Amino acid sequence: MTETTEHPDPPGRTVPVERLKMGDHACMALRGGEPPWKVFTAYTRTSLARSEKVLLVMDPDDLADGDVVSLLDDGGGRVAEAWNSGQLSLKRNTEMYVPDGRFREDRTIDLYTDEVNRAQSEGWAGLRLTADMSWAPRVGIDHDRLLDYEASVAPLFADPLFTAICWYDRERFGDRLLDDMGKVHPLRVMESLDELEVTRTADGGRIAGSAGLDTRTEFVRALREALSRRDASGPVRHVLDLRDLCFMEAHCAWQLLSLAGSLPTGSEVIVRCGELLGMVLRQLGADEVPQLVIGVEGDEVAV
């Protein structure tokens, strides 16, 4: 059975980079200090395809601009073309945050407001940003001031023309600050494209990320554990939120149908998902599994 529903997103949820949309303000916690180039490549290429402008704010010690473009382009030509046309822009965090060696919150917010307005005036659908926040410890900005700044930029996202990922090196900033950053950013971004996050909820569970070859075992194990937590004497009701699953291979989809179909008569597994995943599950026989209810929402997932 299929029904069309709308449900609020959980606050502070972790999502794959592909799920970010205009108006989202997200943080990313990294270990090791190296930029997550595969994530930035997916983010950049998706944004360019949507006719959005991309601004990458890198640390001065990162790769030179030309090397960044070559890495993101990987011989395809689209990123290099965007760089030449101005759809892709590269700046250094020192010029955006501390151009004279001092950090002023109002000046930084004005700079980003100008960037959003410039992207709009140039005809782009919006502005997508990634910003390396390693400038802060270099100039002695304490944690409380940095948290206050991150909270203060909320008005920039009031109109859906701006999306930003602020990324922090956990070794440099520490676990306490990164945990606090998760509270002032509505979203956290996964640092890998082949990552899976499983979360228990009051009425079931949420699975986000990618259910592919690398995460197949984890995905199936999570399903088995979730659906085995039931009273063997009667039916079970379980809500499975897959709205932030950006990829699901056919094997994982079959496992979902099989496990739902093995539940006692009268059980109900409600799957909240995007239109594409709902369509594929129906094509695989979801309508023939009486225990399964597909709750279709607007976002899509690749299968």
C-alpha positions in Angstrom: 0.0 0.0 0.0 1.2 3.5 -0.8 0.3 6.8 0.9 1.6 10.3 0.4 2.5 12.0 3.7 4.5 14.9 5.1 6.5 14.5 8.3 8.8 17.1 10.0 12.6 16.4 9.9 14.3 15.6 13.2 16.4 18.5 14.4 20.2 18.3 14.2 20.0 15.2 11.9 23.0 13.8 10.1 22.6 13.7 6.3 24.7 12.7 3.2 25.9 15.7 1.3 23.6 14.9 -1.6 20.6 15.7 0.6 21.4 19.3 1.3 19.1 21.8 -0.3 18.9 25.6 -0.6 18.5 27.2 2.8 20.4 24.5 4.7 23.2 25.4 7.2 25.3 22.4 8.1 28.5 21.5 9.8 31.0 18.7 9.2 33.4 17.2 11.7 36.6 15.7 10.2 39.4 13.7 11.6 42.9 14.2 10.1 42.6 17.7 8.7 42.4 16.7 5.0 39.5 18.2 3.1 36.9 15.5 2.1 37.5 15.9 -1.6 35.1 13.2 -2.7 32.3 14.9 -0.7 33.2 18.3 -2.1 33.3 16.9 -5.6 29.8 15.5 -5.3 28.6 18.7 -3.7 30.2 20.9 -6.4 29.1 18.8 -9.4 25.5 18.5 -8.1 25.3 22.3 -7.4 26.7 23.2 -10.9 24.2 20.9 -12.5 21.4 22.7 -10.7 22.6 26.1 -12.1 23.8 27.2 -8.6 27.0 29.1 -8.0 29.6 27.4 -5.8 32.1 29.1 -3.5 34.8 27.0 -1.8 36.5 28.8 1.0 39.8 27.0 1.6 42.7 27.4 4.0 45.8 29.2 2.6 47.8 26.0 3.2 45.5 23.9 1.0 46.0 23.1 -2.6 46.5 25.9 -5.1 43.3 27.0 -7.0 44.3 25.3 -10.2 45.0 22.0 -8.4 41.6 22.2 -6.6 39.8 22.7 -9.9 41.7 19.8 -11.5 40.9 17.5 -8.6 37.2 18.3 -8.6 37.0 18.1 -12.4 38.9 14.8 -12.8 39.1 15.3 -16.6 35.4 15.8 -17.1 35.6 19.4 -18.1 32.5 20.6 -16.4 34.2 22.0 -13.2 36.9 23.6 -15.2 34.3 25.3 -17.4 32.5 26.5 -14.3 35.8 27.9 -13.0 36.4 29.8 -16.2 32.9 31.2 -16.4 32.7 32.3 -12.7 30.1 29.8 -11.6 32.8 28.2 -9.4 34.7 30.6 -7.1 37.6 29.8 -4.8 38.7 32.0 -1.9 40.9 31.6 1.1 39.4 31.7 4.6 41.8 34.4 5.7 40.4 36.9 3.1 36.8 36.0 4.1 37.1 36.0 7.9 40.3 37.9 8.9 41.4 40.1 6.0 43.2 42.5 8.3 44.1 39.9 10.9 41.0 40.6 13.0 37.7 38.9 13.1 34.5 41.0 12.9 31.2 39.1 12.8 29.3 41.9 11.1 31.9 42.3 8.3 31.9 38.5 7.6 28.1 38.4 7.5 28.1 41.4 5.1 30.7 39.6 2.9 28.5 36.5 2.6 25.4 38.6 2.0 27.2 40.3 -0.9 28.3 36.9 -2.3 24.6 35.6 -2.2 23.4 38.8 -3.9 26.1 38.6 -6.5 25.2 35.0 -7.3 21.6 36.1 -7.7 22.4 39.1 -9.9 24.5 36.9 -12.1 21.5 34.7 -12.8 22.4 31.6 -10.7 19.7 29.7 -8.7 21.6 30.3 -5.5 24.9 30.0 -3.8 26.5 26.9 -2.3 29.4 27.3 0.1 31.9 25.2 1.9 34.1 26.9 4.5 37.2 25.6 6.2 37.0 27.1 9.8 40.6 26.5 10.7 41.2 30.3 10.6 39.6 30.6 14.0 42.3 29.0 16.2 45.0 30.8 14.1 43.8 34.2 15.3 42.8 33.1 18.8 39.0 33.1 18.5 37.6 31.2 21.5 34.9 28.6 21.4 32.1 30.7 22.8 32.7 33.5 20.3 32.8 31.0 17.4 29.6 29.4 18.6 27.9 32.8 18.9 29.0 33.7 15.4 27.6 30.5 13.9 24.3 31.1 15.6 24.2 34.7 14.4 24.3 33.8 10.7 20.8 32.2 10.7 19.3 35.2 8.9 21.4 34.4 5.9 19.4 31.2 5.4 16.0 32.7 5.8 15.6 32.9 2.0 16.4 29.7 0.2 19.2 31.1 -1.8 22.2 30.0 0.3 23.5 26.7 1.5 26.6 26.3 3.6 28.8 23.6 5.1 31.2 24.8 7.8 33.8 22.1 8.3 35.9 21.6 11.4 38.9 19.4 12.1 38.1 17.5 15.2 41.8 17.2 16.2 42.2 20.9 16.1 38.9 22.0 17.6 38.2 19.2 20.0 35.2 17.0 20.7 33.5 19.5 23.0 33.3 22.3 20.5 32.2 19.9 17.7 29.4 18.6 19.8 28.3 22.2 20.5 28.5 23.0 16.8 26.1 20.2 16.2 23.6 22.1 18.3 23.8 25.5 16.5 23.8 23.9 13.0 20.5 22.4 12.0 22.3 19.6 10.0 25.5 17.6 10.2 27.0 16.3 7.0 28.6 12.8 6.7 32.3 13.0 5.8 32.1 10.0 3.4 29.9 9.2 0.4 29.7 5.5 1.4 28.6 6.0 5.0 25.5 4.7 6.8 23.9 6.1 10.0 21.3 4.1 11.9 19.3 5.8 14.6 16.6 4.5 16.9 13.5 6.6 17.1 10.5 6.5 19.4 8.4 4.7 16.9 11.1 2.8 14.9 14.3 3.9 13.3 16.0 6.1 10.8 18.6 5.1 8.2 20.6 7.7 6.4 23.5 7.7 3.9 24.2 5.0 1.3 22.9 1.4 1.3 25.4 0.0 -1.2 28.0 -2.7 -1.5 30.2 -1.2 1.2 27.4 -0.8 3.7 25.1 -3.8 2.7 25.9 -5.9 5.7 25.4 -3.0 8.1 22.1 -2.1 6.5 20.7 -5.6 6.6 21.9 -6.1 10.1 20.1 -2.9 11.2 16.9 -4.0 9.5 17.1 -7.4 11.2 17.7 -5.9 14.6 15.0 -3.3 14.2 12.3 -5.8 13.1 13.3 -8.5 15.6 12.5 -6.2 18.6 9.0 -7.4 18.8 6.6 -9.4 20.9 6.5 -12.8 19.3 3.0 -13.3 20.4 1.5 -10.5 18.2 2.0 -8.2 15.3 4.5 -5.3 15.3 4.3 -1.7 14.1 7.6 -0.1 13.0 8.2 3.2 11.3 11.4 3.2 9.1 12.5 6.7 8.0 14.6 6.4 4.8 14.2 10.0 3.6 17.9 10.7 4.0 19.0 7.5 2.3 20.6 8.8 -1.0 21.3 5.3 -2.5 19.9 1.9 -2.1 21.1 -1.1 -4.1 18.6 -3.8 -5.3 19.9 -6.4 -2.8 19.1 -4.1 0.1 15.7 -3.3 -1.3 14.9 -7.0 -1.6 16.0 -7.6 2.0 13.6 -4.9 3.2 10.7 -6.5 1.4 11.6 -10.0 2.6 12.1 -9.0 6.2 8.8 -7.1 6.3 7.0 -10.0 4.7 8.3 -12.4 7.4 6.5 -10.5 10.2 3.4 -11.9 11.8 0.0 -11.2 10.2 -1.3 -7.8 11.1 2.1 -6.2 11.4 2.8 -2.9 9.8 6.2 -1.5 8.6 5.7 2.1 7.5 8.6 3.2 5.2 9.0 6.9 4.8 10.9 7.6 1.6 11.2 9.6 -1.6 9.2 9.1 -4.8 11.9 7.1 -6.6 12.5 4.6 -3.9 8.8 4.2 -3.3 8.4 3.4 -7.0 11.2 0.9 -7.1 9.9 -0.9 -4.0 6.5 -1.2 -5.6 8.1 -2.5 -8.8 9.9 -5.1 -6.7 6.6 -6.2 -5.2 6.0 -4.0 -2.2 2.2 -3.9 -2.9 2.2 -7.7 -2.5 3.6 -7.5 1.0 0.6 -6.7 3.3 2.8 -5.8 6.2 4.5 -3.0 4.2 3.2 0.6 3.9 5.1 3.0 1.6 4.8 6.6 2.8 6.0 8.6 -0.2 7.4 12.1 0.2 8.9 14.6 -2.2 12.7 13.9 -2.1 14.3 11.2 -4.2 16.8 8.4 -3.6 18.9 6.7 -6.3 18.5 2.9 -6.5 
